[in-house]
């Protein structure tokens, strides 16, 4: 009997062991099958969520380390509708601290949309205000009996970054702004948006709070260092604003650039806006092109164009500085009569005299002597009619009519020589003239000085846009322009420094095709010191009412800006530099 029982027990144990092994084998087979892998992957999907981690936007500095655009912490204030205790107490606290409507807040909390568990009461709340609300919540909890929720239970806070501009409107037209969606608009913020924004990282994060996951390292966006000099920028804006008041101008531009490198040291434009209140954009500007007229709005340059015409005539060999010219006050070009700005004849002149007296007739003579092919060939090499490539959004190309265009006429060869019928932007004219201040080499204007990312700095080298004229031509013309200013005792002269430059007074074309002689745009372009140019300045004033002449409005503004520039850039007067050179 015992043997029979033992045999049965052993048999049963064997069967059970076989079954267990079979089940185990089946489990192993299932877990290692293709289907199991699919189920495991699906389990991950249902037990985790894809979260995006965004980098902090890169900061923007001037060349001397002054912060122009950064980030600050603001808060979203909301309520957890599942834990809220006293909506009226929350409405009272939030309304008193944030200045919001009590009844509206209370209504939102007592009648929320169906299915909503969290309600945003306010966003972009200042840190100080958020801390005040947090303190009130803590105080309410301390005052509540033990084990009882405080009156402000459910009030929640979530911090996030917001773009901040410490200087408000300073250099606003250059910097641009960032919307609350994180996109850059205008200026540097738009041009370099991808670099500044950085690269977000997506990670599957378990929904189970007991499961931990490593938060990835998300590098901040690239920090940019601009060529702008903050102090020079502030000075340029102040001088421009005062000029608008003094001369009754409707708007204006002042640009300061290093002609050796193309670095834009200051770019003052009107109007400007407080970048921390970017939502007022539509109030300040009528359209996008008005945001930075220095790069986006072409206009007829007037007599500053004569600098380029004379450069072409000298470089092509059509004339020399001493070539005589008899000004009769009129010249026929393409069947039309061209006259001087004052309708007078100036008699015998040389080329310096043509510049000094800004003779339209002389310029038309030069362009017709060169011929259309030569004249427009030089204007093309100066970059007229195409983008400069300045690293700011919204640049306009302007317009240079040439033979073969439907709207070009033979008379244009004459009028284009003194800036009528040509459309340029201030930055285009500055780039073209840089070839004269820089021994024939034309620089590409730029506002980016360096980039910094992950502890590494990358400097931006100077770029050259061509060599439209010879070095000798450039030096000769600079000296001619300096003599021209000195001989007329121009208001553009800078005490202690020799400067070269030219005024511009451009009549404004009307819709009928004629010019309004009562309203002009006044300008001046100049550089110095003549023997070693360290700065170029372009001044443009829109329709000054005190005087229509650039010599009486834009020229003195240039002088004031130049005096401030040599001071802030620590450029010694000519006699000191010459003494140092002798030693």
Number of C-alpha atoms within 10 A of each C-alpha: 6 7 8 9 10 11 12 12 12 12 12 12 12 12 12 12 12 12 12 12 12 12 12 12 12 12 12 11 12 13 14 11 11 10 11 13 13 11 12 12 12 12 11 15 15 11 13 16 13 12 12 12 15 16 18 22 26 25 22 24 22 22 19 13 12 17 17 22 26 18 16 12 14 21 22 17 20 20 21 17 18 10 14 18 17 18 22 18 17 26 23 16 19 25 18 13 13 15 9 16 13 17 12 12 19 20 13 15 23 12 8 14 10 6 6 10 12 16 17 15 20 15 15 17 18 15 14 12 15 23 14 14 23 16 12 17 20 14 14 16 18 13 12 12 9 9 7 10 18 21 22 26 21 21 25 21 19 13 16 13 15 21 22 20 23 15 17 16 18 20 25 26 25 26 25 24 28 22 12 13 7 13 14 21 19 23 25 24 24 21 18 19 21 15 19 26 22 20 18 14 15 12 15 14 20 18 15 9 8 7 9 10 11 7 10 10 9 14 17 20 23 25 23 26 26 28 23 26 22 23 17 21 23 17 19 28 22 13 18 25 19 13 20 21 13 13 19 17 23 15 20 25 23 28 24 28 27 22 29 23 19 26 25 26 27 27 27 30 25 21 19 21 21 18 25 18 13 17 13 12 17 10 9 15 14 10 9 14 18 19 26 26 25 28 26 22 19 22 21 26 30 27 28 28 26 26 24 24 25 26 25 26 22 22 21 17 10 14 20 18 17 11 11 15 17 14 21 16 19 19 18 14 18 13 9 12 12 19 20 20 14 10 13 13 15 17 10 12 19 18 24 24 23 23 26 22 17 24 27 28 28 30 28 27 20 22 26 18 14 19 13 17 11 16 23 23 14 21 22 16 15 26 21 24 20 16 16 25 15 19 18 24 21 20 24 21 21 20 17 19 19 21 14 8 9 8 9 14 14 15 17 23 26 29 21 27 31 29 27 22 20 22 21 27 25 23 28 29 20 25 26 28 29 30 28 30 31 22 21 22 24 29 26 26 27 25 27 24 20 17 19 16 17 10 5 8 14 12 12 16 13 14 15 16 18 16 17 23 22 17 17 14 23 24 17 17 25 27 18 20 23 23 20 23 23 17 12 11 10 19 18 28 23 20 12 13 19 21 27 28 32 26 33 28 28 28 23 22 17 9 7 6 8 10 15 12 11 11 19 25 26 31 31 28 27 32 29 23 23 21 15 14 22 20 27 30 26 27 27 30 27 21 25 25 17 14 17 24 22 27 20 17 30 30 28 20 28 29 21 17 26 26 17 17 24 18 13 13 14 9 16 15 16 17 11 12 12 11 9 10 8 7 5
